[in-house]
Amino acid sequence: MTCTRIALIHATPLAIDPIKDAIVRHWPEVQCQHLLDDSLSQDRVREGRLTPAMVQRFDTLARYCQAAGAQGILFTCSAFGPAIESAGAATGLPTLKPNEAMFEEALAMAQTGRPLRVGLVATFEASIASMSDEFMDLARSRHVQAEVTGCFVPEAMGDLAQGHAQAHHDKVARAVAQLPTCDVILLAQFSMAAAQPLAQLSTSTPVLSSPDCAILALRNQLNHD
C-alpha cells in the first residue's frame, strides 16, 4: 500500500516543530516533505505587501513539491493567503492555508442575533491584516456576521527564535488576557501553538491554535478524495 505523501512549506523555521508535533498526534503514518524558505517572511516585512514576485515563488515551491510526489500541500505561513491560493491553482493539488481549518472551527461558534467576536493574536505583525481579511471573507461566504480585534505581541517571536520559549508564552498569555470580551481567540501563527495552554489559563474564552486543526483537515480531505 502506497503511503500518502504531503508537503509542508514554511516561511520560518519556528513553524516546523508545531506541525511535526501535530502530525505525530493525528497522522503519524503520513510521509512528510518539509520545505523552508525563511527569506519569504523577511521579504514580506521589507516590501510591506505581497508582491507578484512573491506569488510566483509560491507557485514555484508548490510545483516543486508536486514534482517530488506530494499529494497535498499545507503552507504554514500565515501572511500569504492570496499566494497560497495561487499555488493551489498552479498544481491542482489539495492545498491548505495554515488557518483555514481553525477559522472554520471558530465560525462554528457563531450564535444567532449578534456578531461573532473574534480576537486575533499575532507575533508577526503582517499576519493581522491578511488574516483578518481572510477570516471576514470566509465569514461572509458562510453568512456569519463577525468582528475581528487584532492584537500584535511585540518581541515574542524574537524570544522564541532565541530559545526563550517561556518568555514567548508569557507575552502571548498576557496579550490574550488584555483583549476585550470575545467569543473565541485565535493564535495567528503555527509558531504560537505551544503558548496555547498558558494562554487558555489566562481567559475563560476558547483559545484556538492552528496546527492540529490544519493537519486534521488535510488528512480528512486526502482520505476522502
Buried (B, 14 or more C-beta within 10 A) or exposed (E): EEEBBBBBBBBBEBBBBBBBBBBEEBBEEBEBBBBBBBEBBEBBEEEEEBEEEBBBBBBEBBBBBBEEEBBBBBBBBBBBBBBBBBBBEBBEBBBBBBBBBBBEBBBEBBEEEEBBBBBBBBBBBBBBEBBBEBBBEBBEEEEBEBBBBBBBBEEBBEBBEEEBEEBBBBBBBBBBEEBEEBBBBBBBBBBBBBBBEBBBEBBEBBBBBBBBBBBBBBBEBBEEE
